[in-house]
Amino acid sequence: MLHWVNSLLIWNPATRQAKKLPPPYLLPQGTWPSCFSHGIGYDESTDDYKVVNISKYLKPYHYQTHIYSSRTGSWKNIRFPENCFLEFFASYGKFVNGRLHWMVYKEDANNENRDIVSFDLVEERYKFVGGLQNLPIIGTELNLTDLSGYLSLISSTEARGINGTFKINIWVMMKYGEPQSWAKIWKLEDSVLSGRRVPNAMPLWMLKNGDLAVALRSDVVVYNGQDKLRKTQCKVRDCKIDSAIYFESLASPFSDEEHRRRQ
């Protein structure tokens, strides 16, 4: 799935077929989403690729979820969980274990905490996965990714003070759906001059022997534990590297009805 000039496109690299999706909503006059997030995943039960789009509105303040089916070629609405606020800097839903995942702020009676919300593509409803306990609200950036089939959480804490230390930790949920199974598999700590930003870190893949490839700004570094094995620099300036798992198929982005009309 591609996001291009306020449009969403479904693209199959194997067949080179692409489709621009219709808008997911009919907007009331004078309203427009202030920002939105989306993700794509596969529903094995119906052999259907689904796109989930979450829009945030300010007047009145609320979220709206829209689901697109590649089989029917249409959208439908689903309620977003109440008292949850999406972290839009990590705007793409990560598809793991048949569900799309986002980081959220969740308000309880007298406190606020961070959690992971998932959207089940079969049941088409939200559930809370259970993130790490006692994650700070301020000063730490959290991102999710699919790390070799595991749900992974990356926490980056900025350096403070003249000789402050930035910290990057990568966690993996070893048994999906069991919050107690979160395990820290890698960390990076370094002293930096005051005011320097923490480098963007994104794990790309993890091998069975423990080797871990991590993107740090425009560098891809392979580690075994804390030992650096090799480093490759991408020839693109000011970039943030991420990864996406792609299984080659001949699936079409067009609905069954669209195929009949194209024949």
C-alpha positions as CSV (number, residue, x, y, z in Angstrom):
1,M,0.0,0.0,0.0
2,L,1.3,3.5,-0.9
3,H,0.3,6.9,0.4
4,W,0.6,9.5,-2.4
5,V,-0.7,13.1,-2.4
6,N,-3.6,12.5,0.0
7,S,-4.5,9.3,-1.8
8,L,-4.1,5.6,-0.9
9,L,-3.0,3.1,-3.6
10,I,-2.9,-0.7,-3.5
11,W,0.0,-2.0,-5.5
12,N,1.2,-5.5,-6.2
13,P,4.9,-5.4,-7.1
14,A,4.7,-8.9,-8.7
15,T,2.0,-8.1,-11.3
16,R,2.7,-4.3,-11.4
17,Q,-1.1,-3.7,-10.9
18,A,-2.1,-0.7,-8.9
19,K,-5.4,0.8,-7.8
20,K,-6.2,4.2,-6.4
21,L,-8.8,3.7,-3.6
22,P,-11.9,5.8,-3.4
23,P,-12.2,8.2,-0.5
24,P,-13.2,6.3,2.7
25,Y,-15.7,8.9,3.9
26,L,-18.3,11.5,2.9
27,L,-17.2,14.6,4.8
28,P,-19.8,16.8,6.4
29,Q,-19.5,20.4,5.2
30,G,-16.7,22.3,6.9
31,T,-15.0,19.3,8.3
32,W,-11.7,17.6,7.4
33,P,-9.5,15.1,9.2
34,S,-6.5,16.8,10.9
35,C,-4.5,13.7,10.3
36,F,-4.9,10.0,9.6
37,S,-3.2,6.6,9.8
38,H,-3.6,3.5,7.9
39,G,-2.4,-0.1,7.4
40,I,-3.0,-3.1,5.2
41,G,-3.3,-6.8,6.0
42,Y,-4.6,-10.1,4.7
43,D,-7.7,-11.9,6.0
44,E,-7.1,-15.6,5.4
45,S,-10.7,-16.5,6.3
46,T,-12.2,-14.7,3.3
47,D,-9.0,-14.5,1.1
48,D,-9.3,-10.7,1.3
49,Y,-6.8,-7.9,1.5
50,K,-8.1,-5.1,3.8
51,V,-7.1,-1.5,4.3
52,V,-7.8,0.1,7.7
53,N,-7.8,3.9,7.8
54,I,-8.1,5.9,11.0
55,S,-9.0,9.6,10.8
56,K,-8.8,12.2,13.6
57,Y,-11.2,15.1,13.6
58,L,-10.9,18.2,15.9
59,K,-14.5,19.6,15.7
60,P,-15.8,17.6,17.4
61,Y,-12.8,15.8,18.6
62,H,-13.1,12.1,17.7
63,Y,-11.6,9.2,15.7
64,Q,-13.3,7.3,12.9
65,T,-12.2,3.9,11.5
66,H,-12.9,2.9,7.9
67,I,-12.2,-0.6,6.5
68,Y,-11.7,-1.2,2.8
69,S,-12.2,-4.7,1.3
70,S,-10.4,-5.6,-1.9
71,R,-13.0,-8.2,-2.7
72,T,-16.0,-6.0,-2.5
73,G,-14.3,-2.7,-3.5
74,S,-16.1,-0.8,-0.7
75,W,-15.6,0.8,2.7
76,K,-17.4,0.4,6.0
77,N,-17.2,2.1,9.4
78,I,-16.0,0.7,12.7
79,R,-16.0,2.4,16.1
80,F,-12.5,3.4,17.5
81,P,-11.9,2.5,21.2
82,E,-13.0,5.3,23.6
83,N,-10.5,7.3,25.7
84,C,-7.6,6.3,23.3
85,F,-5.4,8.7,21.4
86,L,-3.3,7.5,18.5
87,E,0.3,8.3,18.2
88,F,0.4,9.6,14.7
89,F,4.2,10.0,14.4
90,A,4.2,6.2,14.0
91,S,1.5,6.4,11.4
92,Y,1.5,3.0,9.8
93,G,-0.3,0.0,11.3
94,K,2.1,-3.0,11.7
95,F,0.6,-6.3,10.6
96,V,1.5,-9.2,12.9
97,N,-0.4,-12.4,13.6
98,G,-3.4,-11.4,11.5
99,R,-3.8,-8.0,13.2
100,L,-2.8,-4.4,12.6
101,H,-1.1,-2.6,15.6
102,W,-0.7,1.0,16.7
103,M,0.7,2.7,19.8
104,V,-1.9,4.7,21.7
105,Y,-2.3,6.8,24.8
106,K,-5.0,5.3,27.0
107,E,-6.8,7.3,29.6
108,D,-8.1,5.6,32.7
109,A,-9.8,7.1,35.8
110,N,-7.0,9.3,37.1
111,N,-4.0,8.5,35.0
112,E,-2.7,8.1,31.4
113,N,-0.6,5.3,30.0
114,R,0.7,4.0,26.7
115,D,-0.6,0.7,25.3
116,I,-0.8,-1.2,22.0
117,V,-4.1,-1.5,20.3
118,S,-4.7,-4.2,17.6
119,F,-7.3,-4.5,14.9
120,D,-8.3,-8.1,14.1
121,L,-9.0,-8.3,10.4
122,V,-11.2,-11.5,10.7
123,E,-13.4,-10.3,13.6
124,E,-13.1,-6.6,12.5
125,R,-12.8,-5.3,16.1
126,Y,-10.2,-3.7,18.3
127,K,-8.4,-5.3,21.2
128,F,-5.6,-4.2,23.5
129,V,-2.5,-6.3,23.2
130,G,-0.7,-5.2,26.4
131,G,2.4,-3.2,26.1
132,L,5.3,-2.8,28.5
133,Q,4.4,-1.5,32.0
134,N,5.3,1.9,33.3
135,L,6.5,3.4,30.0
136,P,7.1,7.1,30.3
137,I,4.7,9.5,28.7
138,I,7.2,12.4,28.1
139,G,10.6,12.2,26.6
140,T,10.4,8.7,25.1
141,E,9.4,8.0,21.5
142,L,7.9,4.5,20.9
143,N,7.5,2.7,17.6
144,L,6.2,-0.7,16.5
145,T,7.4,-3.0,13.8
146,D,7.2,-6.6,12.6
147,L,10.6,-8.2,13.4
148,S,10.8,-11.5,11.6
149,G,7.2,-12.3,12.5
150,Y,7.4,-11.0,16.1
151,L,5.7,-7.8,17.4
152,S,8.5,-5.5,18.3
153,L,8.7,-2.2,20.3
154,I,11.4,0.4,19.9
155,S,11.9,3.0,22.7
156,S,14.1,6.0,22.2
157,T,14.9,8.3,25.1
158,E,16.5,11.7,24.4
159,A,19.7,12.8,26.1
160,R,19.3,15.5,28.8
161,G,22.0,17.8,30.2
162,I,25.5,18.6,29.0
163,N,26.7,15.0,29.2
164,G,23.3,13.3,28.8
165,T,22.9,9.8,27.5
166,F,20.4,8.7,24.9
167,K,19.0,5.2,25.2
168,I,17.5,3.0,22.5
169,N,15.9,-0.3,23.5
170,I,14.4,-3.0,21.3
171,W,11.8,-5.3,22.8
172,V,10.1,-8.4,21.3
173,M,6.8,-10.0,22.4
174,M,8.0,-13.7,22.4
175,K,4.5,-15.1,22.8
176,Y,1.9,-13.0,21.0
177,G,-0.9,-11.8,23.3
178,E,1.1,-12.5,26.5
179,P,2.3,-9.1,27.9
180,Q,4.6,-10.9,30.4
181,S,6.6,-12.3,27.4
182,W,8.1,-9.0,26.4
183,A,11.9,-9.4,26.3
184,K,14.6,-6.8,25.6
185,I,16.9,-8.1,22.8
186,W,19.1,-5.1,22.2
187,K,20.1,-1.8,23.6
188,L,22.2,1.2,22.7
189,E,23.4,3.9,25.1
190,D,25.8,6.7,24.4
191,S,26.7,10.1,25.8
192,V,26.1,12.9,23.4
193,L,26.4,16.7,23.5
194,S,23.3,18.5,24.9
195,G,20.7,19.2,22.2
196,R,21.7,16.4,19.8
197,R,18.8,14.3,18.7
198,V,18.6,10.5,19.3
199,P,19.3,8.7,16.1
200,N,16.2,7.1,14.5
201,A,16.5,3.3,15.2
202,M,14.5,0.6,13.4
203,P,15.2,-3.1,13.6
204,L,15.0,-4.6,10.1
205,W,15.4,-8.3,10.6
206,M,16.5,-10.9,13.2
207,L,18.2,-14.2,12.4
208,K,18.0,-17.4,14.4
209,N,21.6,-17.1,15.4
210,G,20.9,-13.8,17.1
211,D,22.2,-11.5,14.5
212,L,20.1,-8.3,14.3
213,A,20.1,-5.7,11.6
214,V,19.3,-2.2,12.8
215,A,18.8,1.0,10.8
216,L,20.4,4.0,12.5
217,R,19.5,7.1,10.4
218,S,21.0,6.3,7.0
219,D,23.2,3.4,8.2
220,V,22.3,-0.3,8.4
221,V,24.3,-2.0,11.1
222,V,24.4,-5.8,11.9
223,Y,24.9,-6.7,15.5
224,N,25.4,-9.9,17.4
225,G,24.5,-8.9,20.9
226,Q,26.4,-5.7,21.5
227,D,29.2,-6.6,19.0
228,K,29.0,-4.7,15.7
229,L,29.6,-7.1,12.8
230,R,29.3,-4.9,9.8
231,K,28.0,-1.5,8.6
232,T,26.5,-0.3,5.3
233,Q,25.7,3.3,4.5
234,C,22.7,4.1,2.2
235,K,23.5,6.7,-0.4
236,V,20.4,8.8,0.5
237,R,20.6,11.9,2.7
238,D,18.3,12.7,5.6
239,C,16.4,9.4,5.2
240,K,14.7,7.1,7.7
241,I,15.0,3.4,6.8
242,D,12.2,1.0,7.6
243,S,11.3,-2.5,6.4
244,A,8.2,-4.2,5.1
245,I,7.6,-7.9,4.8
246,Y,6.3,-8.8,1.3
247,F,5.0,-12.3,0.2
248,E,4.9,-12.5,-3.6
249,S,1.5,-13.4,-5.0
250,L,-0.7,-12.9,-8.0
251,A,-3.5,-11.3,-6.0
252,S,-5.2,-8.4,-7.8
253,P,-6.0,-5.1,-6.1
254,F,-9.3,-5.0,-8.0
255,S,-12.5,-6.3,-6.6
256,D,-14.5,-9.2,-8.1
257,E,-17.0,-6.8,-9.7
258,E,-14.2,-4.6,-11.1
259,H,-12.6,-7.7,-12.7
260,R,-15.9,-8.6,-14.4
261,R,-16.3,-5.1,-15.8
262,R,-12.7,-5.1,-17.1
263,Q,-13.1,-8.4,-19.0
